[in-house]
Amino acid sequence: MGEVPKIKNLPQVIEPHLPEGCTLDSYSTSYLTKPGDNYGSIMLSVQAKIRSADGGIRDLPLIAKLPPLTNDLYWQIFQPERTCITENAVYQYLSPELDKLQLESGILPAQIFDGFPRYYGSRVSLDNRATKVDRDAVLVQENVTTRGYRPGNRHRPYNLAETVLILHYLAQYHALPIALRLKKPQVYEEYVRPYFKKFDMNSNIDQAETEIMNKEILKDIKLVTSDERDVNRVKELLDIFQAFQASNDVDDGPFTTLVHGDLWINNMMLKYGMRGEEGTPLKVKIVDFQIAQYGSLVHDIIFVLFSSVDVNVLEDNFYNFLTIYYNAFIQTLRSVNVDTSNYTYELFLEEVQQTAHVQLPHAIFMMKVILADNSTIPKDYKDVDFSVLTKNTGAKTIVTKFEAILRLGKKFNIFY
C-alpha cells in the first residue's frame, strides 16, 4: 500500500471540536479502505489519544479523509476544489442547522436525525485564509465502526429489513433540508444552497474514455437482450445520464433537496442489534457527500434501490418501498411543523415517473464498480484506473444484474 500520507497540524483541526480543556496528545494513522472501496479520496484511520484538562488520557478513534493525493487522474475527475468544500459544508453547516431546526420544533434530543457521523473539523488548506482546496485539505470525523456500525459488502445487496431502515433515513435526510428551506430561507440561502451546486464528474474525463466505458456496458447489455430497441434505449439512457450530469442548477420544486448523488452500499454504514436480536438493523450513517447536489430526491431513491438492494426484494416491494419512503418523508416534514398539503402521494409518484429513468444508467454503470471482481482491482491506490471497469466485461454476476435492471425497469414502467 505504500507509505501512509502524513497529516500536518492535526491538533489545529480537531481541538476546537473536543470538549473544553481537551488537547490532542498523540496519534498514529493507517490506511482504512482497500483499493476499489473508495476512489475519490484517501481514507485514513486515526488512533488519537486525547488528554483531558485533569491530565487523563483516552482513546478517540477517528477517520481522516484526504483528497486523492497520489492519483492525478482521480484529482482531475473528482475535482477536490469542489467536492471537498461540498462535503465539509454537510458537517460544518447543514448538520448543525438541521439539529437546531428539529430541536426548535420540540423534537427530543435523542430522537433527532442521527444519519451523519460526528464531525471533528476540516480545512481546505494549511493557510487558513485560503479558499481553494489544496493537497493539505482534510476532513476529520468519528470512526463509527467503534460504535458498532459496519460498512456494507458490495457483493451482498441489502435485504428487506435493511432497505426499510435505509428508506426511513433517506426520507429524513431529504425532508429536513426542504423544511429548512421553507422555514428558514435566509439560513438556507446563506449556508446550504451555495455549497450544493450542480456537479459534473464527467467534465474532466476524456470523452474517448466515456465512450469506451459505454461501449463495454453495451457489450454486456447485448448479452442479456436480443431486442435491438432495448440496446438502443440503454445507449440513449447513458446519454441522458451524461446530459443530466452536465445540466445546470435546478429551480426549487416541492421535491428538490440535497441529493447525495452516490448512495450505494459503500456509502452507508449500518448498526445491527446486540446479541439476542442479532442481525436486526437499527441505525444508519450516511457518508461520502463529495458529489452532493441540489436536485430531485427521486435520484437517490431509484439509485439506491437499483444499485444496492437484492433483486428479489426489489421485485416484490418496489411500490411498497415508494410508499414506505413517502410516509417517512411526510412524517419528517410534519415533525418540524411543515404544511404537507402540497405533498400528495400522487404528486410524489409523478415526480418518480418523470425522473426515475435517469438513474437506471447510473445503476448500470455502478455495477461495474460494485461487482468488480476483487482480483481485477490493483493492490495499490496509485494504480487503480478505468481499466478496472473494462476488465469485468462479460462477468456473470454483472450480466445477471444488468438483466434484472432492464427487466425491473420495464416492469415498473421506468425504463422507457
N, C-alpha and C positions, 0 to 999 in steps of 0.2 A: 504493500500500500504506500510505501514511501514515507518520508518524514511528515509528521503532523504539523500543519501550519501553526505558527505562533500567533497568539492574540496579544497585541500591545495594550498597555494601560487598561487592563480589565477592571481594576478597582473603580476607576473613574466612571465606568458604565454601570456597574451593578450596585455600588454602595448607596446611591440615592434611593434605591428600591428595597434596601434592607431595613429591618426595624431600627429605631433610633439607637445610636451609640454602637451599632454593629459595624465591623470592618471585615474586609476580605483578608484572611490571614495567609493563605497559600492555596494553590490549586494545581491540578495536573489535567492534561487533556489527552483524548484518544479519539480515533475515528468512530463515528456512531453507526453509519449505514454502510451496507455493502454496495458496490457498484451495481447500477441497474435499479436501485431503490430510490435514488434521488439524483436528478440530473441538473437542476437549476442552481444548486448551491452545494457547499461543503458543510456537512453536519458533524460537529464535534461533541463528544460527551465531556463535560467539565466536572471533575470532582473538586468542589470548592470546600475549603474549611473556613467557617465564619467565626470570628471572635466577638463575643458579646461584650457589653460595657463592663460586666463583672469579671471579664477575663476568661470565661468558659468558652470552650471551642466545640462547635458542632458541624456535622457534615451537611452540605447543601448540594444535592445533585442537580446540575444544570445542563442545558443544551445551548451551544453557541452555533449560530448559523452564519456562515461567511459566504460571500459571493463566489462564483466558480473561478477561483484564483488560478488554477493550474491548467484550465482548459479554455483556450482562447475562442474556440468555436462556440462554447457554451456562454462565454461572456457576451459574445456577439448576439447569440439567439435570445438569451434570457434578459438581456438589457437591464442589468442591475440598476442603471441610472433611474429606471422607472420602478422595477419590481421591488427593490429593497425599500424604497420610500413608501410604496403602497402597503407592503406587509407591516412595516413599522407603524404606519398610521392605524392599522387594525388594533394594535395593542396600546399605542400611545393615546389615541383619541376616541376611536369608535367604542372599544370595550368599556372604558370608564363612563362614557356618555350613556351607553345602554344600561349600565348598572344604575346610574343615577336616575334615569327615566323610570326604571322599574321600581326603585325604592320610593321615589316621589309618588308613584301610583299606589303605594301601600303594599307592594309585594314583599313578603318576608325575606330577609337576607339569605336564608338557607334555600329559598325557592327561586332565586333569580337565575337567569340563564348562565350555565356554567360550561359552555361549549368551547371556551378559549383557554389555552394553557396560561398560567400566571406569567406575567411579564417582569423581566429583571433588567430592562434597559436596552438601548440600542444607540447606534451612531452611524453616520454615513461616511465619516472621515475622522482622522485624529485631530484635524483642525476644526474646532467647534464653530467656526464661522462659515465653514464650507457648506454649500447646498448641493454639491454634486457628489454622487457616490463614487468612492474610490476603493482601492484594494484593502483598506483598513476598516471597511464597513463591517459591522457585526450586530446581530440581534441575539439577545440572551433571554431564554425562558426556562421555566422549571422543566425538569426531566420527569414527565408524568409516569414513566414506567415504574418509578419507585413508589407510586401510589396505586399500582395495580392496573394501569392502563396498558393495553397490548396493541402493537401495530397489527394490521390485518396481514393475511398471507395472500399475495396476489394470485396464487394458484388455488385458493379456496374461496369461492364467492360467498357473499352473505346469505344466511338463511332467513327464514320468515321473522323470527324474533329480533334478529339484528337489524333487519330492514325497517321494521316498525319503529324501533328505537331511533334509528338514524333519521327517519322521516319526521319524527317529533322534534328532534334537534334542528333539523334543516328548516322546518317551518318557523321555529323561533328565530333562528339566525336570519331568515328573510323578513319576518314580520316586524321585528324590533326596529331595524333601520327605517322601515316605512313609517312606523309610529313616530320615530324621532323626526323624520321629515315633516310629518303632518302637525306634530305638536310643538316642535321647537325649530322652525325653519331657519332661524338665524344660526343656531348652533350647527345645524346640518350643513348649511351653505359654507360655513367657515371651516369646520373640522372634518367633514366627511366628503362631500362632493368633489372637492379639488383633487383628492388623492386617488379617486377611482375612475379615472378617465378610461376610455376605450383603449385596449391594448392589443396590438397585433404582433404575435410572436413570429409570424412568418415574414415580417417586413425585412428582416436581415438574413433570411435564408435564401440562398441562391435558388432561383426559380427552377433550375435544372434538377436540384436535389428534390424539391417538392414533386416534380414530375416523375422522378424515379420512384419515390415512395408511393405515389398514386398508382403508378403502373404495377408495382408489386402487389398492391392491395387488389387491383382489378384482376390480376392473375389468379389470386385466391378466390375472388368472387365468382370467376368463371368456373371454378371447381365445384361451386355449390348450386349454380343455377344454369340451366341451358337456355333460359329465356333472355334473349338479347335486350329486351326492354328493361329488365332488372339491372343488367350490367350498365346500361346507359344511364339508368336512374342513379346508380351509385356514383358513377362518374359525375353526373350533374350535382348530386349532393355534396361530393368533395369540393366542387367549385363553389357551391352555395356556402359551405362552411368557411372556405377561404375568403369569400367576399364578406361574410359576416364578420370575420376577424378584422378585416381591413376597413370596416364601415365606421361611420362617425359616431360620436356620443349620442345616446338615445335621449328622448324627452321623458319627462315624468309621466308615468301612467299608473293606474292603480296597482299593477303587479310589477313595477320596476323597483329594483332594490339592489343591494350589493351581492352580485353573483360571485360565488367562489371561483368558478371557471375551470376548476381542475379537480372536481370532487370524486375521486376514485379511492379504491381500497387503501392505497398507501398514505392518503392524506386524512385519514381518520384513525383515532386510537380509541379502542373500546375497553371499558372496565366491566368485568364479569363478577357474578355473585361469589360470596365466600363459600367455603366448604359447606355442604348441606344444601346449597342451592347452586351447585356447580354448573357453570355454563349459562346462567341467566345474565344476559347483557343488561347493565344498569345505567351506564353513563357513556358519553361520547366527548372526546376532544377533537375539534376540527383544527387541522394545521395547514401550513403552507399556503399563505394568501398572496403569493407573488403575483398572480395574474388576476386577482380580484378586480372586478369592474362593474360599472353600473349597467343593469340590463334586466331582462325578464327573468323572474325566478324559475320559469319553466326550464331554462337551460340546465340548471343544477339538478332538478328533479329527474329529467329524462337521462342526463348523462350518468348519474349515479345508478339509476335503475338498470340501464342497458350495459354499463361497463362493469358493474361490481356485484350485481345480485344474481343468485343462482337462477338459471334459465327456467326450470320448472316452477320455482317460487314466483318468478315474474309472470310466467304464463297464466298461472292460477289466480294471480292477485293484482294485475295491472290496474284495473279500475278501482279496486279496493284500496290500493296504495294511494291513488289520487285522492280518494275520499278521506283517507286517514291523514294525509298531509294537509288537505284543505281544512279539516276540522281543527287540527292542531294550530294551523295558521290563524284561523278566526278566533280561536280561544286565546291565543297570544295577543292579538290586537285588542280584544275585549279586556284582557287583564290589565292593559295600560290605558283603558278608557278611550279607545278609538271607536268611532261610529263605523259599524261594518255594513251599513245598508248598501253601500256601493260594491260590496264584495260577495255577490251571489255565486253559488256553485256553477250556474250556467255561464257566467262571465269567466270564471276560472277555467272551465272546460274549453271555452272559446280560445282563451289565451294558450292553452295546451295545444289545441288544434292548429293554431297559427304558427307556433314556434317549435313544436317538438321535432319536426323533421330535421331541423338544423343540427341537432345534437347526435343524430344517428351516425353520420360520417365521423364525428368526433369519437364516438364509442368504437366504431370500426377501426379507426386509426390507432386508438389507445390499446386495442387488443394486441397489437404488435409489440407493445411495450409490456403490458400486464402479463401476457402469456409467453413472453420471450423465454426460450429455454435457457436456464442458467449457464449452460456450457457455452452459449454464444456471447456471453457478456464478459468483456475483459476483466482481469483481476484488478487492474489499476484504473483509477478515475481518469487519468490523463488520456487513456486510450479508448474511452467509450466514444463512439461516434455513430453516424447514421447507419453504418453497415449493419449494426445490430438489428435494425428494422427490416433489412432485406435478407438477412441470413435465415430468417424464420419463415420465409415464403413456403407455403405448402405444408407447414407444420399442422399435424392433425388437430390438436386442441384449438388452434386459431381458426382453421377452416370450419370446424364444427360450430364454433361460436359465431362466426360470420353467418353461417346458415341460419342460426337461431335469431340473430338480429334482423335479418331480412324477413324471416317468417313471421316474427312477432310484430315487426314494424308494419307489415301488411295486415296482420290480424287485427291490430289496434288502430288501423287506419291512419298511421302517421308516416308511412314510407313514401307514398305518392302525394 
